[in-house]
């Protein structure tokens, strides 16, 4: 499963999470299947959290470089 997640984009992971949520909310999903879906969702959440953290760090890096490049106002 890890290798498949490494190839996923953030958007693909979010789409899969939405599908998992729909399945988990269905009364027709058996308990053993719900547990498997929950485990997959937890892995996808961790992947998305990591992707968002990486994006935040990149944005902060860009902002820092931009602040250094611009003359001080004031």
Secondary structure, 3 states (H helix, E strand, C coil): CHHHHHCCCHHHHHHHHHHHHHHHHCCCCCHHHHHHHHHHHHHHHHHHHHHHHHHHHHHHHHHHHHHHHCCCCC
